[in-house]
Amino acid sequence: MKILVTGAKGFVGKNLCAALNNIKDGKDKTRPSLVIDEVYEYDLDSTLEELDSWCKDCDFVFNLAGVNRPKDNSEFMEGNFGFASTLLDTLKKYKNTCPVMLSSSQQASLTGRFGNSEYGRSKKAGEDLFLDYQTETGAKVLVYRFPNLFGKWCRPNYNSAVATFCNNIANDLPIQVNDPSVELELLYIDDLVAEMLDALEEKEHHCEFEGLEVVAGPLGKYCYCPITHKATLGEIVDLIHQFADQPKTLMIPEIPNGSFAKKLYSTYLSYLPKEKAIFDLKMNVDQRGSFTELVHTLNCGQVSINISKPGITKGQHWHNTKWEQFIVVSGHGLIQLRKEGTDEVLNYEVSGDKIQSVIMLPGYTHNIINLSETEDLVTVMYCNEVFDSSKPDTFFDPVEKD
């Protein structure tokens, strides 16, 4: 299959072309039914001769080209309708009736706050042009009305509030929110790309529109991405500030799989300047070695790194409810546990040569001993709760009694 992508260097185009090329080059094997031989990437620096050749040769077209922020409103129609006419005329010239996808916008509904939108009118004209082309030629046309888009590589201070907020907060620049209660419908770029790949496999999702509302149905003349999220401007900004504070608090906000927060966090990180991609952690150092907290979570505890100097014993305490996992990743050590009120000692010899996890059981006093005379013992430690100095749940008691 040979695929033509117009607007290939834009936000959606760049992400889509990356996904298509990963499949073409065999780097992505998650869609074994998709065989991609060529990806033709058309943008402003391409020639009409290239467009002509690619329209003759392609098996599927993603038309993502368009104008979002022109100097003059008249450029909306020229950029969004004019190029679409050129594209379709070129396909007709070669009698190429391959499927064609059109990237449109919610503003094409021309309802509510979009009722007097020049951009919306240009997008609606493009939709009508494509639907007429479908009637005339019999070619399959997929018209998508996208809501607000967000994700990596989106241009800030252009046409995405999320991109602007992420970029400015990541770079310590001011943001402006006039009304935090305004709610946006948001589509994440990876979900959009997944729908585009579904379309290549003839698994696109069809619908009709009632204003801005999607009415799903297999016979609908429009298409839509089934996964979107709704959030207010205030909620978005609050989340991004939590992400920005993570190097200081170590706290990872809740980011359940598939959640808006998870997608927004990845988006925010993509805007970090290089100097913020590295940050110092507080090392608690003494003559025995060091202990450094790495990550805190709201509901699932924390992860730390412990370094013990040769011959050093650490621990010698027990917990009521708190439990830990010790994973030695370098060096040679001994982990000991003893149930409170008993004399039996459990011994676990561990080494970075064989990664194992040893559980510090509630009600068992425990320690970790560096058995090496020359090498540090490095241990990753997970604890099911973040340490609270007001309720430490930690009680000294040597594992081995004298």
C-alpha positions in Angstrom: 0.0 0.0 0.0 1.2 3.5 -1.0 -0.1 6.3 1.2 -0.2 10.0 0.5 -0.2 12.4 3.5 -0.8 16.1 2.9 0.2 18.5 5.6 2.9 16.0 6.5 5.0 18.4 8.6 2.1 19.6 10.7 1.2 18.4 14.1 -1.0 15.5 13.0 0.9 14.8 9.9 4.2 14.4 11.7 2.8 12.0 14.2 0.9 10.0 11.5 3.9 9.8 9.2 6.0 8.6 12.1 3.5 5.8 12.8 3.2 4.9 9.1 6.9 4.8 8.6 7.4 2.6 11.7 5.0 0.1 10.2 6.7 0.4 6.7 10.1 -0.1 8.2 9.1 -3.1 10.3 9.6 -1.3 13.6 5.9 -1.6 14.6 4.5 -5.1 14.3 1.2 -4.4 16.1 -0.8 -4.3 12.9 0.3 -7.3 10.9 -2.5 -6.9 8.3 -1.1 -3.5 7.3 1.6 -3.6 4.6 2.9 -0.2 3.8 5.3 0.1 0.8 5.6 3.9 0.6 4.7 7.0 2.5 4.5 10.1 0.3 4.9 13.2 2.6 3.4 16.3 0.9 3.8 19.8 2.5 4.4 23.4 1.6 8.0 22.6 0.4 6.7 19.9 -2.0 6.2 20.6 -5.7 3.0 20.2 -7.7 4.9 17.7 -9.9 5.4 15.6 -6.8 1.7 15.9 -5.9 0.8 14.9 -9.4 3.0 11.8 -9.3 1.8 10.8 -5.9 -1.9 11.2 -6.7 -1.4 8.9 -9.6 0.3 6.3 -7.6 -1.3 6.3 -4.1 -3.7 3.8 -2.6 -5.0 6.0 0.3 -4.9 9.7 1.0 -4.8 11.4 4.3 -5.6 15.1 3.6 -4.4 17.0 6.7 -3.3 20.1 4.9 -5.0 23.3 5.9 -4.7 26.9 7.2 -5.3 27.6 10.9 -3.8 31.0 11.6 -3.7 33.1 8.4 -2.8 36.8 8.2 -6.2 37.4 6.6 -9.5 35.5 6.9 -9.8 35.2 3.2 -6.8 32.8 3.4 -9.0 30.3 5.2 -11.0 29.5 2.1 -8.0 29.5 -0.1 -6.0 27.2 2.1 -8.7 24.9 3.3 -10.9 24.7 0.2 -8.5 25.7 -2.6 -5.9 23.0 -1.9 -8.7 20.4 -1.4 -9.9 21.2 -4.9 -6.5 20.8 -6.4 -6.0 17.5 -4.6 -9.3 16.0 -5.8 -8.9 17.3 -9.3 -5.5 15.6 -9.5 -6.9 12.3 -8.3 -9.7 12.6 -10.9 -7.2 13.4 -13.6 -5.7 9.9 -13.1 -9.1 8.3 -12.3 -7.7 7.3 -9.0 -10.6 6.5 -6.8 -8.7 5.3 -3.7 -10.1 6.2 -0.3 -9.6 9.8 0.8 -9.7 11.0 4.4 -10.4 14.7 5.2 -9.3 16.4 8.4 -12.1 18.8 9.4 -13.0 20.5 12.6 -15.9 20.8 15.0 -16.1 24.4 13.8 -17.5 23.1 10.6 -20.8 22.5 12.5 -21.3 26.3 12.4 -23.3 26.0 15.6 -23.1 27.8 19.0 -19.9 29.7 19.4 -18.8 28.6 15.9 -21.8 30.1 14.2 -19.9 32.9 12.6 -16.5 31.2 12.1 -14.6 31.9 8.9 -12.4 29.0 9.6 -15.6 26.8 10.2 -17.1 28.0 6.9 -13.9 27.0 5.0 -13.9 23.6 6.7 -17.6 23.1 5.9 -16.9 24.0 2.2 -14.1 21.4 2.2 -16.4 18.8 3.7 -19.1 19.4 1.0 -16.5 19.3 -1.7 -15.3 15.9 -0.5 -18.8 14.5 -0.1 -19.7 15.7 -3.6 -16.5 14.0 -4.9 -17.6 10.8 -3.3 -21.0 11.0 -5.1 -19.4 11.8 -8.4 -16.6 9.2 -8.4 -17.7 6.5 -6.0 -14.5 6.9 -4.1 -14.7 6.2 -0.3 -14.5 9.5 1.6 -13.9 9.7 5.3 -14.6 13.1 6.8 -13.4 13.6 10.4 -14.5 16.6 12.5 -11.7 16.8 15.2 -12.2 18.5 18.5 -9.2 20.2 20.3 -6.1 18.2 19.7 -3.1 17.7 22.1 0.1 15.7 22.3 3.8 15.8 21.5 5.1 18.0 18.7 2.0 20.3 18.8 3.0 23.9 18.2 2.5 26.2 21.2 1.1 29.7 21.0 -0.6 28.7 17.8 -4.0 27.0 18.0 -3.8 24.6 21.0 -4.4 25.9 24.5 -2.9 22.6 25.9 0.3 23.0 23.9 0.6 26.6 25.1 0.0 25.8 28.8 2.4 22.8 28.7 5.1 24.8 26.9 4.9 27.9 29.0 4.7 26.1 32.4 7.6 23.8 31.4 9.6 26.8 30.5 8.6 29.1 33.4 6.6 31.4 31.1 3.3 33.1 32.1 0.0 31.7 31.0 -3.4 33.4 30.9 -6.7 31.7 31.7 -9.7 34.1 31.4 -12.3 31.6 32.5 -11.1 28.4 34.3 -14.6 26.9 34.1 -14.6 26.6 30.3 -14.7 23.0 29.3 -12.9 21.5 26.3 -13.4 18.3 24.4 -9.9 17.0 23.8 -8.5 14.3 21.5 -5.0 12.9 22.2 -2.7 12.5 19.2 -2.0 8.8 19.8 -5.8 8.1 19.8 -6.2 10.1 16.6 -3.4 8.2 14.9 -4.9 4.8 16.1 -8.1 5.8 14.4 -6.3 6.7 11.2 -4.6 3.3 11.2 -8.1 1.7 11.8 -9.3 3.6 8.7 -6.5 2.0 6.7 -7.8 -1.4 7.9 -11.4 -0.3 7.0 -12.3 -0.2 10.6 -13.2 3.5 10.9 -15.9 4.7 13.2 -18.9 6.4 11.5 -21.4 8.9 12.8 -23.7 11.8 12.2 -23.5 15.1 14.1 -26.2 16.9 16.0 -24.5 20.2 16.5 -21.3 19.2 18.2 -22.6 15.9 19.5 -21.5 12.7 17.9 -24.3 10.3 17.1 -22.5 7.0 16.4 -23.8 4.7 13.7 -22.4 2.5 10.9 -24.2 4.4 8.2 -23.2 7.9 9.2 -21.6 10.0 6.5 -19.0 11.4 8.9 -16.3 9.7 10.9 -15.0 10.3 14.5 -12.4 9.2 17.0 -14.2 7.2 19.7 -11.8 8.2 22.6 -11.9 11.8 23.7 -11.7 13.5 27.1 -13.4 16.5 28.6 -11.7 18.8 31.1 -12.0 22.5 32.1 -9.1 24.9 31.6 -8.7 25.1 35.3 -8.4 21.4 35.7 -5.8 21.2 32.9 -3.7 24.0 34.4 -3.8 22.5 37.9 -2.7 19.1 36.6 0.2 20.6 34.6 1.4 22.5 37.7 1.4 19.2 39.6 3.6 17.7 36.9 5.9 20.7 37.1 6.3 20.3 40.8 7.2 16.6 40.6 11.0 17.2 40.8 10.5 19.0 44.1 7.7 16.8 45.6 8.7 13.5 44.0 5.0 12.9 43.8 3.6 11.3 40.7 0.0 12.3 40.3 -2.5 9.5 39.7 -2.3 8.6 36.0 -4.5 5.5 35.4 -4.1 3.7 32.1 -6.0 5.5 29.4 -6.7 8.5 31.5 -6.5 12.1 30.4 -4.0 12.8 33.1 -1.6 10.1 31.8 -1.8 11.6 28.3 -1.4 15.1 29.5 1.6 14.2 31.6 3.4 12.7 28.5 2.4 15.8 26.6 3.8 18.1 29.3 7.1 16.2 29.4 7.6 16.6 25.7 7.9 20.4 26.2 10.6 20.2 28.9 13.7 22.2 28.1 16.9 20.2 28.2 18.1 21.5 31.5 14.9 20.3 33.2 15.2 16.7 31.8 17.7 16.2 34.6 17.3 17.1 38.3 19.0 16.5 41.6 17.7 14.1 44.2 18.3 14.6 47.9 20.8 12.1 49.1 20.8 11.4 52.8 24.5 10.5 53.3 26.4 9.3 56.4 29.4 7.1 57.1 27.3 4.0 56.3 26.4 5.0 52.8 23.4 6.8 51.5 19.6 6.6 51.2 17.7 8.5 48.4 14.0 8.7 47.8 13.3 8.5 44.0 9.5 8.6 43.5 6.4 9.1 45.6 2.9 8.1 44.6 -0.5 9.2 46.1 -1.8 5.7 46.9 1.0 3.2 46.2 3.9 4.2 48.3 7.4 5.2 47.2 10.6 3.9 45.6 14.1 4.6 47.0 17.7 3.6 46.4 19.9 2.5 49.3 23.7 2.3 49.1 25.6 0.5 51.9 29.3 0.7 52.4 31.4 -2.6 52.8 30.6 -4.4 56.0 27.7 -2.1 57.0 24.4 -3.3 58.5 21.3 -1.2 58.0 17.8 -1.6 59.2 17.3 -3.5 62.5 13.6 -2.4 62.8 10.1 -3.6 62.2 6.7 -2.2 61.1 3.1 -2.9 62.0 1.4 -2.2 58.6 4.2 -0.9 56.4 5.9 -3.5 54.1 8.9 -3.2 51.8 10.6 -5.0 49.0 14.4 -5.0 48.8 16.0 -5.7 45.4 19.8 -5.8 45.4 21.0 -4.7 42.0 24.8 -4.5 42.7 27.0 -6.1 45.3 26.7 -9.1 47.6 24.5 -8.9 50.7 22.5 -10.7 53.4 18.9 -9.8 54.3 17.7 -11.1 57.6 14.1 -11.2 59.0 12.9 -12.4 62.4 9.3 -12.5 63.5 8.8 -10.4 66.7 8.5 -12.6 69.8 10.4 -15.5 68.2 14.0 -16.5 67.8 14.1 -18.0 64.3 16.1 -15.8 61.8 15.3 -16.0 58.1 18.5 -15.5 56.0 18.4 -14.5 52.3 21.8 -14.2 50.6 21.4 -11.8 47.6 23.5 -10.5 44.8 23.4 -8.2 41.9 24.4 -11.1 39.7 20.9 -12.6 40.3 18.1 -10.0 40.7 15.7 -11.1 43.4 13.0 -9.4 45.5 12.8 -10.0 49.2 9.7 -8.9 51.1 10.0 -7.3 54.5 7.0 -8.8 56.2 4.9 -6.8 58.6 5.7 -7.7 62.2 9.2 -9.0 61.3 12.3 -7.0 62.3 14.7 -6.9 59.4 18.1 -5.8 58.3 20.4 -5.7 55.2 24.1 -6.5 55.5 26.8 -5.7 53.0 29.0 -8.9 52.9 31.6 -7.4 50.7 34.9 -6.0 52.0 35.4 -3.8 49.0 32.2 -3.2 47.1 29.2 -1.1 47.8 25.8 -2.8 48.1 23.2 -1.1 46.0 19.5 -1.9 46.8 16.3 -0.6 45.2 13.7 -0.4 47.9 9.9 -0.2 47.4 7.7 0.7 50.4 3.9 0.5 50.2 3.5 4.0 51.8 5.3 7.3 51.7 7.3 7.9 54.9 5.3 10.1 57.3 7.6 11.4 60.1 4.5 12.0 62.3 3.6 8.3 62.1 6.8 6.5 61.1 5.5 2.9 62.0 9.2 2.0 62.5 10.5 0.3 65.8 14.1 -0.5 66.5 14.9 -4.1 67.4 18.1 -6.0 66.3 17.4 -9.1 64.2 20.0 -11.2 66.1 20.0 -10.9 69.8 23.3 -10.9 71.7 
